């Protein structure tokens, strides 16, 4: 089992940047694919970005491609989301999620139902 704690959210001006962090407990962080999802008020949760166990494979939602970067440091049990050129429509609660990889060829999923562990989330507000 893994516990996830996000940090780094806040209020930022349009065009600004933020870096979110998600710290995981336990010694098996490298066995999990990791992802970020977000949920805005009145909207469904949506996929943002995901990374494979090694970080060698990444996937992004079209809405954040070329603006956001997901990365991970397995030595620090942490996954990051660098968010650049933020827009008001990026305002949401951002949550990280972990999916245990059992089979070596398991693809990096963008579906929330494939992630077993979730953090509490951190608020990101983009406003002038």
C-alpha positions in Angstrom: 0.0 0.0 0.0 1.2 3.6 -0.7 0.1 6.9 0.8 0.3 10.0 -1.4 0.6 13.6 -0.2 0.5 16.5 -2.7 1.9 20.0 -2.2 2.8 23.1 -4.3 -0.7 24.4 -5.2 -1.7 28.0 -4.8 -2.9 31.2 -6.6 -1.0 32.2 -9.7 -1.5 34.8 -12.4 -2.4 33.7 -16.0 0.8 32.9 -17.8 2.5 32.0 -14.6 4.1 28.7 -13.4 3.7 26.3 -10.6 5.3 23.0 -9.7 3.3 20.4 -7.9 4.9 17.6 -5.9 3.5 14.3 -4.7 5.4 12.4 -2.0 4.7 8.7 -1.6 5.3 6.5 1.4 6.8 3.1 1.3 9.8 1.4 -0.4 8.2 0.3 -3.6 7.5 3.6 -5.3 9.3 2.4 -8.4 6.7 -0.4 -8.9 4.0 2.2 -9.6 2.9 4.1 -12.6 2.0 7.6 -11.5 -0.5 10.1 -12.8 -2.0 13.5 -12.1 -5.7 14.2 -12.4 -7.7 17.3 -11.8 -11.3 18.2 -11.0 -12.8 21.7 -11.4 -16.0 22.7 -9.5 -19.1 21.2 -11.2 -17.0 19.1 -13.6 -15.8 15.5 -13.7 -12.3 14.4 -12.8 -10.1 14.5 -15.9 -6.7 13.1 -16.7 -3.7 15.5 -16.9 -0.5 13.5 -17.2 1.0 10.1 -16.4 4.4 8.5 -16.2 5.7 5.0 -16.2 7.7 3.4 -13.4 11.0 4.6 -14.7 9.8 7.8 -16.1 10.7 6.8 -19.6 7.1 6.9 -20.9 4.8 9.8 -20.4 1.3 10.7 -21.5 -0.5 14.0 -21.5 -4.0 15.4 -22.0 -4.2 17.5 -25.2 -5.2 20.5 -23.1 -1.9 20.6 -21.3 0.5 19.2 -23.8 3.5 21.5 -24.4 2.7 23.4 -21.2 2.9 20.7 -18.4 5.7 18.3 -17.7 5.5 15.2 -15.5 8.6 13.7 -14.0 9.6 11.5 -11.1 12.5 10.9 -8.8 12.4 7.3 -7.5 15.1 8.0 -5.1 13.0 10.6 -3.4 9.7 8.7 -3.8 8.2 11.8 -5.5 6.4 12.7 -8.7 6.2 16.2 -10.0 4.0 18.2 -12.3 5.6 21.4 -13.7 2.9 23.6 -15.0 3.8 26.5 -17.3 1.8 29.2 -19.1 -1.1 28.5 -16.8 -4.6 29.5 -17.9 -7.8 30.2 -15.9 -9.2 27.0 -17.2 -6.4 25.1 -15.4 -8.1 26.0 -12.1 -8.9 22.8 -10.3 -8.0 20.5 -7.4 -5.0 18.4 -8.6 -4.6 14.9 -7.3 -1.8 12.4 -7.8 -2.6 8.7 -8.2 -0.6 5.4 -8.2 -1.2 2.2 -10.1 0.8 -0.9 -9.1 2.4 -2.5 -12.1 2.2 -6.3 -12.0 3.0 -7.2 -15.6 6.1 -5.6 -17.2 4.3 -4.5 -20.4 1.4 -2.8 -18.6 0.7 0.4 -20.5 0.6 3.8 -18.8 -3.1 4.4 -18.4 -5.1 7.6 -18.5 -8.2 6.1 -16.9 -8.8 7.0 -13.3 -10.3 3.6 -12.6 -6.9 1.9 -13.1 -5.3 3.9 -10.3 -5.7 2.3 -6.8 -4.2 5.0 -4.6 -5.0 8.7 -4.5 -3.8 11.7 -2.6 -6.1 14.3 -1.0 -5.4 16.9 -3.7 -4.0 20.4 -3.8 -5.8 23.5 -5.1 -4.5 25.4 -8.1 -6.2 28.7 -8.9 -5.3 30.7 -12.0 -6.7 34.2 -11.8 -5.8 37.8 -12.2 
